[in-house]
């Protein structure tokens, strides 16, 4: 199982534990992710859905479908983004790593995708791979 990581929303209503270690972080720069996160990108870690155990607050979770086949799940009380999930791959959650507890020590960025639509005001100044569209 590896190390267990904990996380939750800003108000503390939703709490979870996820089996780690997590894969490298994927930074999505598409316009929808920027709006959903209120920042330059979404920081995601794809994890098996069965590796996440919800400790509390499942009743607070809400979803929004901005694009067909994909749901973005957030806390209905405080609005914190928690994960996204595609209908064709329900076994995978794209966990929002900003909702993890602690400072993220041990996590690393794997790559950037949808860089063709990144925010002009956010420079990409690392050496991680870049994909102009969806990474495979």
C-alpha positions in Angstrom: 0.0 0.0 0.0 2.8 2.4 0.6 2.5 5.6 2.6 -1.0 7.0 3.3 -1.6 10.7 2.6 -4.5 12.7 4.0 -6.3 15.6 2.5 -9.6 17.5 2.5 -11.3 20.7 1.6 -10.8 24.2 3.0 -13.6 24.1 5.5 -12.7 20.6 6.8 -16.0 19.1 5.9 -14.6 16.7 3.4 -11.7 14.5 4.5 -10.0 11.6 2.8 -7.0 9.3 2.9 -5.2 8.1 -0.2 -2.7 5.3 -0.5 0.6 6.6 -1.8 3.1 7.2 -3.1 1.4 9.4 -5.7 2.5 9.5 -9.3 4.2 12.6 -10.7 1.9 15.6 -10.8 0.3 16.6 -14.1 -0.2 20.3 -14.6 -3.2 21.1 -16.9 -3.1 24.6 -18.4 -6.5 24.5 -20.3 -8.9 27.3 -19.8 -11.5 25.2 -18.0 -9.0 24.0 -15.4 -7.8 27.6 -14.9 -11.3 28.7 -14.2 -12.1 25.7 -12.0 -9.0 26.2 -9.9 -8.9 30.0 -10.0 -5.3 29.9 -10.9 -2.8 29.3 -13.7 -3.3 25.5 -13.9 -4.8 22.4 -12.2 -2.3 20.2 -10.3 -3.5 16.6 -10.7 -2.3 13.2 -9.6 -4.2 10.3 -11.3 -4.9 7.7 -8.7 -6.9 4.5 -8.6 -10.4 5.4 -7.3 -10.2 2.5 -4.9 -7.0 3.9 -3.3 -9.1 6.8 -1.9 -11.1 6.3 1.3 -13.5 9.1 2.1 -13.4 9.7 5.9 -16.2 12.3 6.0 -18.2 14.7 4.0 -19.3 12.6 1.0 -22.7 14.2 1.5 -21.1 17.7 0.9 -19.6 16.7 -2.4 -21.1 18.3 -5.5 -20.1 18.0 -9.1 -20.1 20.1 -12.2 -19.8 18.9 -15.8 -18.3 21.7 -17.9 -17.5 19.2 -20.7 -19.2 16.0 -21.8 -17.9 12.8 -20.1 -16.0 14.6 -17.3 -17.2 15.5 -13.8 -15.3 17.9 -11.5 -16.1 17.2 -7.8 -15.8 19.9 -5.1 -17.0 20.6 -1.6 -20.5 22.1 -1.7 -19.8 24.1 1.5 -16.5 25.8 0.7 -16.0 25.2 -3.0 -12.6 23.5 -2.7 -11.8 21.3 -5.8 -11.2 17.7 -4.9 -10.9 15.6 -8.0 -12.1 15.1 -11.6 -13.2 11.8 -13.2 -13.9 10.8 -16.7 -16.9 8.6 -17.5 -14.8 6.3 -19.7 -12.3 5.7 -16.9 -14.3 5.6 -13.7 -11.5 3.6 -12.0 -9.2 6.7 -12.0 -9.6 9.9 -10.1 -7.5 13.0 -10.9 -6.9 14.1 -7.4 -6.3 17.8 -6.9 -3.0 17.7 -5.1 -3.5 21.2 -3.6 -6.1 19.6 -1.3 -3.5 17.3 0.3 -2.4 18.1 3.9 1.1 19.3 4.4 3.6 20.9 2.0 3.7 18.1 -0.6 7.3 17.0 0.3 8.2 14.1 -1.9 5.8 15.0 -4.7 7.2 16.0 -8.1 5.9 17.6 -11.3 5.8 15.1 -14.2 4.7 17.2 -17.1 2.5 20.1 -18.3 -0.3 19.6 -20.8 -2.7 21.9 -22.7 0.2 24.4 -22.9 -1.1 25.7 -26.2 -3.8 27.5 -24.1 -1.8 28.4 -21.0 -2.2 31.7 -19.2 0.1 34.3 -20.9 1.0 35.7 -17.5 2.3 32.3 -16.1 5.8 31.5 -17.4 6.8 27.9 -17.8 10.4 28.0 -16.6 11.0 24.4 -15.6 12.5 21.6 -17.7 9.4 19.2 -17.5 7.9 17.8 -20.7 5.3 20.0 -22.3 2.3 18.8 -24.4 0.4 21.4 -26.3 -2.8 19.4 -26.0 -4.1 16.4 -23.9 -1.2 14.2 -22.7 -1.6 10.5 -23.2 
